[in-house]
């Protein structure tokens, strides 16, 4: 047991037992640093995906960007694998492995370590939770698995991963949605903000009807909230404005979809409309902005 703890460096147990916010990047870098003399090149074709990998989708643009970087600079940080009966099983570094394949590499630098099945599962979950391109459904499933594996409360999890309790509660609420609606979130047909509103409802038929309406009528989150509250959505006549740079329209749409409020970008300014303190607090929660006690 002592040998195993030493091999894991600070170890998963210490990550969860201390009072610091979990940072997987530091955990991985420390593990690599302690074993930098044991980095070996192994054939990519001999590596099997982590069987406990919860992520089902990967951002192709992000992978292609990483592949371009790998072509120019190589794989900067080794992946981590464990020996299996046939070849190796990936423990950490799924994006690096996939991007290396895209870059045309046949070998990849790796550190070979021994991990239990539960450790492999937890490492995959922790790594994914801290990746920005993880979709909301896969993130929610990863969070729930960690909570169940570790016997954490939502508040304890939020503290360990530097999230707010409200964020975690809303995120896990997405898993109550019907599978097809969760699929719409993964495919980006509706935003996580739309899905959060729908997750407050109990009637699957109503949820499906409203989700279809969001897509067909391109409703924003505020529109959906009004429908849920049995208010009529009044579509205002479009206002003719001066033409702006085309790229700003894209940013405005993405920003508006993220927070559910109208956003205008022009003259080097970002203008976000809100109608109450509660609405402003909701926007700050989505943007992960908090006000200190000072």
N, C-alpha and C positions, 0 to 999 in steps of 0.2 A: 504493500500500500504506500509506504514511504517513497519507494522508487517511482511509483506512478505519479504521486503528487509532485515530485521533483520534475518529472518529465513534462508535466503540464504547466510548468512555470508557476505563475500566481494561481492558476487553476480556476475552473468554473466555480468551485465551491467558495473560493475567496471573493470572486467577482460578486456573488450574490450575498455573501455574509458581511462585507464591509459596507460603509455608509456612502461610498462614492457612487455617482451615476455610472452605469455600465457603458463603456466605450469599447466596442468590439475591435476597432482599428488599433487601439493601443494594446489590447490583449493579443491580437495577431502579431503585431510588430514585436512585442516582447518575446513571444514564442519563437518567432523567426530569429530574433537577435541572439537568444540563448542557444540556438542550434545552427547559426550561420555557417559553421564549418561542416555541417552535414547536408548542405544543399546538393542535390543530385539532379541531373537531367533524365527524365523518364519519357518514354514514348507516349504521346497523347492517346494513341489507339488502345493502350493498355489501361486507361483510366475509365472507370465506370462512375456515373453520376452518383452523388450521395442519395442513397435510397430514402432518406428522410427529408429530402429537399422539398419544402412546402410550396415554393414558388412554381407556378405553372406557366407564367408568361414573362418574357424579357423584352425590354425596350430595344428594338432593332437599331434605331438611330444611335442610341447610347453604346450599343455593342460595336457598331461600325466605327464610331469615334475612338473607342478603346483599341480596336483592331488596327486603326491607322497609327495610333501612338505606339503600339507594340511593334509594328513594322519598322518604325523609325528608331525606337529606343530599346526594344526588347521587353520582356516581362520583368518589370522592376522589382516586384515583390513575389517571392515563390508562393505557389499554392501549397496546401497542406493535404496530405493523403495518408491513408492507412493501407497496409498490405492486406490483400485478400487472397483467396484460394487461386483465383485467376487474375493476375495483375494487381490493380489498386482501386480503392474506393476513394472518391473525393470527399474531403472533410470540409475545407473552406477554399473559396476562390472560384466559384462557379462562373462568374462573369469573365474572369481572366482566362479560364479554360475555353469558354465559348468564343471569346474574341481571338484567342490564339489560333483556334481552328479556322476562323474567318480569315486571319492574317496568313494562313497557309503554313503555320509551323507544324512540324512533326514531333518535336520534343518540347518540354516545358520544365523550367526549374521547379523543384519540389522538395519539401521536407517530409520525410516518412515518419509518422508517429503512431503510437497505439492509442486507440480510443474505444471506449465501450459504445454500445448502440445508443444508450441514452445521451452520452456526451456528444456523439455525432449529431443526434437529433437537436439537442440544445444549441450547439454551435451553429447549425444551419439556420435555426429559428432566429437566434440573436443576430447573426450576420444579416439576415434578410430584413429584420425589423428596422435596422439602421441604414438601409439603402433607400435613397430618395426616389428611385424610379419604381418602387414596389407599388402595385395597385392596391387600392383600399381593401379589397376582399381578401387577397393573399396576406396583407398586413394583419387584418383582423383575425384570420385563422392562425397566424403565427403567434400573435399576442395571446389568444385563447389557449393554445397549446403550451406556451411557457407558463401561463397562470396555472394550468392543470398539473403540469409536470412538477412545478415547484411549490404548489399549494399556496400561491400568493393571493392576496385580495387585489381588487382592481387598484386601490389606492397604493398598496405596496409596489405593485408593478409600475404604476405611473411614476412613483418616486425614484425607483431604480433606473428607469429609462428616460428620465427627464421630461416626462409628458404631464399634462394636466389630467386630473381625474375625469373631468368632463370630456376631454378628447377621447380617453380610453372607453368611457361609457358609450359615447356616440359611435365610436368605431365598432365595438362589439355588437351594438344594436343592428348593424348592417347584416349580421349573420342570421337575424330573424327573418329576413326577406326571403321570398320564394327564390328557388335556384335560378330561374330564368331572369329575374330582376338582378340578382347578383352577377349573372353573366353580362347583363347590359352595362353594369359598372365596369367590369373587366374590359369590355370592348369599347368603353368610353362613349356609349350611346347616351347614357345619362351620367351626370357627375356624382361624386361622392356626396356633395351637398344636397342634391336632389334625393339621393338614396337615403340620407339621414332623415329627411322630412317624411319619406314614405315608410321608414322603419318604425315610426310612431303609430302607424295604423295596424289594425288587427285583421281586416278583411282583405284576403288575397285578391279577390275579384276587384275591389276598389283600387288596390295597389297596382294591379296590372292595367286597369283602365287609365289611371292617372299617369303611369309611366309611358303608356302609348301616347297620351295627350302631350306630355312633355316633349317627346320626340317629334310628333306630327306638327305641333304648333310652335316648337322651339321656345318653350316656356322657360323663363329663368326661375331661380329658386323662390324669389318673392312671389311670382305668379302662382307657383305651386302651393306655397304656404296659404295664399288667399283662397285657393280652391279647396284645400284641406279644411280651412276654417269656414267653408260654405259661403265664401264671398265671390262675387262675380269679378272676373278678371277683365278690366277695361283696357283695351288696346288703344293706346294713344296714336294719333296721326303722326307719322314721321316728320321730324323737323329738318328742313333743308339747311345744311351747314356747308361751310367752305371745305373744299377738298383738302385732305391732309395726306401725309405719306402713307401709302398702302400698308406698310408694315405695322403702323400704329393700330389699324383695325384688328389685326390678328392679336396683338397684345391686349387690346381692350376686351375682345371676346374671351380670351383665356382668363384674364383677370376677373371679368364679370361672372364667368362660369364657376370660378374658384370660390368667390365670396357670395354670389347670388344677388349682388347689387350692381347698379349701373356704374360703369367706370369710363372716364374720359381721359385720354392722353393727348396732350398738345402743348406746344411751346415749352417743352422740357418740364411739364408738370403732370402729375397723376392726381385726378380728382375723383374721389369715391363718395357717392351719395349715400346718406343714411338718414333715418327719420326719427331716431330716438336713442337715448343712452343705451337701452337694452340692445338695440340693433347694432350700435357701435361696439358694444362688448362682444356680441356674436362675431362680428368681423375680426376683432382682435384675437378672439379664440381661434378662429380658422387660420389666421396668419401666425399663430403661436406667439403672440405678443402679450406680455404680462406687465402689470404695474406693480412695482415693489412697495413694501410697507412704509418705506421712507417718504 
